[in-house]
Amino acid sequence: MTFTQTYQKRIAALVMVVAMGFGFFSTLSLQIAHAEFATQDAVYELATYQTEEGLRSLLIALITQLLLEIQKRQATMLNTVVPGEAVADTAPDVVPEEAVIDPDSEDQLIPSETEAEPEQAANTQPAVASVKLVNTDTSARGSQGTFILELDVTAVEGDVFVPDAIERATKANQDYLATNPNVGFWYGIDNRTNPRSHAGIFTTTIDTTATKNGTTYVVEEGTTERFTLQVDYQPDQTGKYRITLMALTFNTDTVTELKPAWDYRTAHLEITRSELALDLTYETGQLAPAGSGVTVTAPRRDAATIATDTVRDGMYAARFELRDDDTMVDGGTRSESHAVDCRACRYEAGDTTFYGFSIFIPEGWVNDGVYSDFLYQWHSAPDRALGESGKNPNMALAMKRNDFVLRITHDDARVSTADSVTKEQVTLVSDVEAGWHDFVFKVDWSYQEDGAVTAWHKMSDTISYDTVLDKDGANMHNDQFAGFVKWGIYKPSWNGNETTSESSRFVYHDNIRIGDSLRAVSKGALMESW
């Protein structure tokens, strides 16, 4: 109830008592007791309702007295001292006679248009922000889970400056500002399967509509900006995980802890920890199963098919075929699959990655001279923004004459040229027999001398792998973007209208695996003979 409303109730009660004393309870007091007195005129009008002249004069005198008291109290409230300001040691101002308003006069004092408005007290309050979670999303691919939280940040008071960093909150760093005032978003992770297990690899990104100023995002007072936080998580073990946004820090000195927690978290996501980034056995009966990140590039629909008559194991394998008059695809005569969209399959300098695959060479494979048939490639991505065009793969396994050879192309220059690239070729297996060939590669990727490649090979009807390559040294280009793998058949000697002594080729591939251990990509076969 406001100050004025309180006194209005007192007026009503007083009038009712006076009315009762004169015996007018039934007509006057009930009308006044339930009235809302918004203005002085309304009070006068009600007080004159169904009364005699003497009573009316008394009531008007009493009510006027109370209204004057209200005016005095309101004036006192307007002159209240702002907390923290010093009070001047002076006598109260005397109200000049000309400032007193005669209720019966029609003349009113109007403030001068040139009179200065009273100065507002400086706003020394800290900025205030509100945070609302508007959407969440989760997805899993291989051993990695992706958690997305979309939230709106509103600057309620003052401009809000949010640092551009995201960090995981733990029991050790829950004093957020003391830990790092340059972190804007703090999140936590929990594992329903094993509450004590949160280890793994985290990668975070922010996308926002807010303007960025240096290392902070700016949300201007009275506006709302959308922030989309993405956390990619590869756990150390299988479990059901979820992400909770714990706190927002801003202006280097303010923390908004987000509660209740269930309003700021994703659903649980089951992530299966695997040693394999890709395990393509074709047992789904598809060349490019959904979610695998695999894409087929072939000149004809029947140039890349699922086979059932020739398989390494299980029921299915992939068959790739080329003819010398096939239309070129992606700038070459090829029938292949690639894993560009398999993020976990890609590699860059400093990685150690293991590859396993099986290739079937059919009976009647004819040597067509010095021309190579590329069957598995570890490709590079040219830095076109720097002026690079297409370039040779970092490594490529090929059939040349009757041998399996490995070509290695490397360059430590930031921009590759014809003179800066080094090319090498080594023979892995001579006089290749028809049938299934199993390969395993371990690659320490580097464009400098600390790189290494080890390769093992065996036929499908044997248990033991033979080491066919153990080579140190550079094995890739100095590229900005991560490399990717391709498999199938690519025959550059048929590009354009070129031909050789052969007019068609076909091969089979199976058990395409990429992982972080020898055992995973070889399915234990290598360990039996190690």
C-alpha angles and dihedrals in degrees: 000000000000126000093253093047090054092057092044088060090049090053090051092050093047093049090049092053092049091047091051090052090058095044098251098118096123098055109023110026097054091050092052097039092060098038127113108220106209099158141019090246091057091054092051092048093052094044091057094050112119095338136127122247096256095050091045092057092050094049093048091052093050094046093047089053091054093046091054088052089053092052091051093050092049091050089051091052092052090055095051113139116248109243111261096023121115117248117231114239096230137119118264116270117262112235108237116236093242090061094062111101118224107218090213094050123094091206113102129187110245117198113246113260089226094050110117117246114242111267117253118235112256113265103243095161117117120251116275124210133184124207125204125182107221103173144002134193136182134190137168130212118179109313095342131088126200121208121189126190121184115196139171118226116199123193101221097175124013128347114306120218113196119192114237097233130101122202136177115249119226134173088265097057106036091121086083102185093045091049097049125336089191093071114094101184127040120191136179133207130209133187116216091194095053114007092194095056117086101133121127144087119309127194120181136190136178128212118183146163090223122107114250121226110186106305097344136077115227123222108183121219112278095015134104126218129192119233122191113197120194123193118188111196130188106186127205091234142022115274149123109273137182136182125228123193103227107181147350118218123194144165088028092272110053131081125190108195108206113230146207089040095214090065091061107043142087128238119268115275123201111225118188112211110221135169088222126081089184129020106172110172095153089231089133087067090240131113092212111024116203112270095016095105090229122138129188122222112188136147094228137024091242093047092081116034144150112260129206101174097063116037135152091220136328119032106298144047135166122260120202122191136182136187124197091240095051118127112256117253122204090356098310148065100266146140105193151132124229136190100215091133095049098095094188090052095060123098139202139179112304096029124121109207135174124215130192129180143146127227127192117211109197127226113269097035102165125211108234096188129260094346117114131220108208112216105170127017135189096205133202129216116231117231096235093175087065093049100264119143126193117324139190119273117266089240133001133185111214143169108237118178098322099327138092106234133181119216117201122193119184139169132172093196115110090228115034121224133176090263098047098054122093120204127196134176129196130181114237103177126012127207094014115216125219114261140059117332120195118207133187123186131188112195128188097197118221140135088212134065095277092076124106141186127199121181133188129191139185140160117252093248094058131073103209125075119218121217104239099171137023108168133161125204143064117334108171147041123265094253132167094218129057120260127242140201133248132187137182122067130316120178112185091181087073095052114129110349096331121130139180134199089283124065101191141028135184135179138172129231130194143165098028104188135173120182150130102266141047092234093054098052095040095041090233097304094112093051092057091065101030 
